[in-house]
Amino acid sequence: MEMRMACTSLHSKEASFNLWIDPALKAAFTAATSAEARRQSLELAAVVRDPNSSEPEELRWLAAFVDQDEYNYETVP
């Protein structure tokens, strides 16, 4: 008779694994990711300042849409 151990994780062992990353490589990746995020942020800021851009109006619409409370949930600070 085969005995099986109880599963201690919601994820099967076949679907998950651990990966060690060299600290220098991790630092380089983090720096590159941060630099790209900054570049995109500066690019968006320039577009928003452009008087011919529809971006400011779209961002206001998006902010209003996100702030809608269709279910009358109270916002908890």
Residue pairs with C-beta under 8 A, 6 or more apart in sequence:
9 16
21 29
44 55
47 53
47 55
48 55
48 56
48 59
69 75
